[in-house]
Amino acid sequence: MSLDERYRFENFVVGAANKLAVAAANAVAHAPGAAYNPLFIYSGSGLGKTHLLIATGQLAHQVMPELTIYYATLDEFVEQLHGAIAAGRSDAFRQHFDTIDMLLLDDVQFLAGHRETQSEMLRLFNALQRTGRQIVLTSDRAPAEISDLDERLITRFSGGLIVDIGPPDYETRVAILRRKCEERGAEFEQGVVEEVARLGFSNVRELQGALNRLVACATLGQQRVTRGNVRALLGERLDASKTLTPAVSGAVGDEFSSFLHELADAVGDTIAPWRARLGEAITEWQQLGYRVDRLERALEHTDDPGVAELLAAFERDVDRLRRLSAEAASLDGAVVDGDLLRDPDRVDEAEALVARVVTGAGPLPAPRPELSHAAFEAGPSNQLAVHASGEVVEEPGRKYNPLYVHGPAGVGKTHLLHAIGGELVNASGGAMRVACLGAHQFVDELIAALQEGAIERWRARYRDVDALLLDDVQQCAGTERAQEELFHLFNNLYADGKQIVVAGDRPPRALDGIDERLRSRFGGGLVVEIRPPDRELRARLFARALADGDAAADPELVEYLAARPATSVTELLATVSRLRQAATISDAAITPAFARAELEGTTLAAAPTLARGAVGIDAFFLDREKVVWEWPDLSGLASEELR
């Protein structure tokens, strides 16, 4: 999750009340997991604990760019957890934290009353600490003062270092005000800043709010600010000594929100109210990093363009962008940093972008169109598998789920898998998302995702499919991480009623090196075998392979070839290829006699002749000492030795 660049150690003013907390946070940033783990920072509202928390993450990433840092408020953490549980992705949610090096969690006091979240937090806390990864927490009270909190969590929160941040003293308040004046380019007469610092503001946010009021009065209200009129200008703010509600619902309650109220107060009597309201919103959203072209165009109107409706629609679009950002952040943080997710005028494009991130950057491995259902020959040796595949296509996810197909190499398992995938796509009019791939590709993609730090994106890509067809599953043997991922993917897809088809070279119970959890799931649906092609199937396959355009194959030739044993379809097709090559070399037709001579090593009655004149071959090349008239068995040709 991206960290707010505004919160850094460089712009955090250190004073007596926060010196220990700053030193501890700095030590943690330079040595995550080694200095104080966990580091628990608590203070009242508006004293800088969130600033310090994020600054810790910023510095840690600057010192060690390879660190993976996760920041969230407790509310965001709870929302993500509940969303994962509702979507059946709780395992994926937990696994996400296996890649985290530093956890920054804000406002943990809101754990009170969330028993389920406390249990998950305890599990996460143990996992992170056990592997030496850093945890930094903030709260508005000490761990022991958080009501209804599991005693085990209190113990763990207290096991590192607990530091508090107190209200700033006078000198610190002056330093804070001077820093804020520099950031905004604001200048006041001598003594003004010091006078504000002497007033009874209880936290930094209230102090900043007072400064905002003075800046607004000086720049927009055309009113001179002096040491003598500071109290009068602050008015009710001084009496109430509290922060104001942000102007825009859902906005961050920081110094900018307070500044907008002061700005509105200062100019409200001099310009049209709708313009003041629109200008306030523009400044607010700009400070939060959103494009405001739509609102700026509205300022060009001479009359009220319906500001209330305009702002309501704008806020709805911003809320949608926030949800999209949160959705994409757990998968690819780089997407969140893009301009598209900051432009409320391009929400549709942002939704399309996030959809692509969720489902993966590239297209799914699709079924090969040449391995179609129409090109698959059925016979007694594969009839049950073909029948089951038809049922799967008719009712995907409901009947025979999972379907496990096994048999020796070359009998047509891969063809059948791709044929099922193609039929699923065609039957749905292209609406079904079908992934059809071999286990070797599955493992390679996983390794690449781990290397690129894109494991969540890889998982989301396959969780989103409507059907998963995995070939040669025996190649997952010995790959612990791949089997773990396949196990969770299987559970997610099965729970969602998605179709799963798996092919292997042996029955599930005989898969050596495959976890028992997977073998039991593979065997929990329908297990069908494809045997080596029987004579009937061999005849059909030979007839198809030997057919030349509209001309049917010689029945006698087909009968001869079908009578020969073949352990696989691959072997059968290799026989046809061998005959075609030999016939081309010999310039002869493939007849039963030719096939018998080629395959059994007998000789034909007469050697083939070459058409001498048709191709203009010089007599030199027809010298019998320079021409091979009878070729040996092609399978016996020597292979080139690699050197």
Secondary structure, DSSP 8 states (H G I E B T S, - for coil): ----TT--GGG----TTTHHHHHHHHHHHHSTTTS-SSEEEEESTTSSHHHHHHHHHHHHHHH-TT--EEEEEHHHHHHHHHHHHHTT-HHHHHHHGGG-SEEEEE-GGGGTT-HHHHHHHHHHHHHHHHTT-EEEEEESS-GGGSTT--HHHHHHHTTSEEEEE----HHHHHHHHHHHHHHHT----TTHHHHHHHS---SHHHHHHHHHHHHHHHHTS-----TTTHHHHHTHHHHH------SSTT---SHHHHHHHHHHHHHTTTS-HHHHHHHHHHHHHHHTT---HHHHHHTT-SS---HHHHHHHHHHHHHHHHHHHHHHHTT-HHHHTSSGGG-GGGHHHHHHHHHHHHH-SS------TTS-STT----TTTHHHHHHHHHHHHSTTTSSSSEEEE-STTSSHHHHHHHHHHHHHHHTTT-S-EEEEEHHHHHHHHHHHHHHT-HHHHHHHHHT-SEEEEE-GGGGTT-HHHHHHHHHHHHHHHHTT-EEEEEESS-GGG-TTS-HHHHHHHTTSEEEE--S--HHHHHHHHHHHH-BTTB---HHHHHHHHHS--S-HHHHHHHHHHHHHHHHHHT----HHHHHHHHH----SS-----TGGGT--GGGG-TTT---S---GGG-------
